[in-house]
């Protein structure tokens, strides 16, 4: 996993120490009467104030864990926003890391589960900093507040997916656009489906070739996302006219709404190169630069600041779980 332009913790306090426990969660936030507020949870088991979080389940990616824990603990179903600095601390099993994301709350009713969480409290970041029981929980809070001040907290996700593993070219004698997914690729498509639910894009822009459509189909069907087939994203059209492929990437910014693009490995340098034009030099440095750029089914999530067509403010990269 790669993450964003934030001061992400890199275990400098624990150099070389292996992570024994991985968890994920979120900092729910809202703006009320022009004032940023965050949601703290109270856990009766520990009698502490914290953020919604929990440990990974088997076969689960970190973003999926964060979404599940937020829903289980406070009943909030919402897409992940920008990544925040993870925190590291020691528990009985060893070093624990908790990955956090910002999650915007827009009119959702919250339902604490009563067991893990018995109450919640909206408060200013300043008050939250004083109430948090674990001092290390302040690091993601400070970053969230700073992102809000920079107008980089309210964002929409632009996701780029490389299609899942297809049957080998050498064993396929029909039209290249009809080459289907391999058995592994079909499993990967289901993993792509689960992971994309962390960002909930309701627009799908894809190459019309079968292996791309089949990669994105499980998610599109379950989410009722609108699908747009774009010939410029196929291998052949890209080879002939990469400028049209780049234009298809630029068009993703027009509606300023969550979107996922699915394309082929040969087109990725053009796609990523076009996205780099919307980034700071630091963020560009997080993009893959060597072939194959992304593994089959792997994805890059760019968070674009609302109200600005030209500002990607964070970059993440995830490979869906595939057994």
Secondary structure, DSSP 4 states (H G I P E B T S, - for coil): -B--SS-----GGGTTPPEEEEEEEEEEEEEETTEEEEEEEEETTTTEEE-EEEEPPTT--HHHHHHHHHHHHH-------SEEEEEEEEETTEEEEEEEEEEE-SSPPP---SSS-SEEEEE-HHHHHHH-SSGGGHHHHHHHHHHHHTT-SSEEEEEEEEPPPBPPGGG--S-GGG--B-HHHHHHHHHHHHHHTTT---EEEE-SSHHHHHHHHHHHHHHT-EEEE-GGGSHHHHHH-HHHHHHHHHHTTSS-S-EEEEE-HHHHHHHHHHHHTTS-HHHHTTS--STTSS-TTEEEEEEEETT-TT-EEEEEEEE----
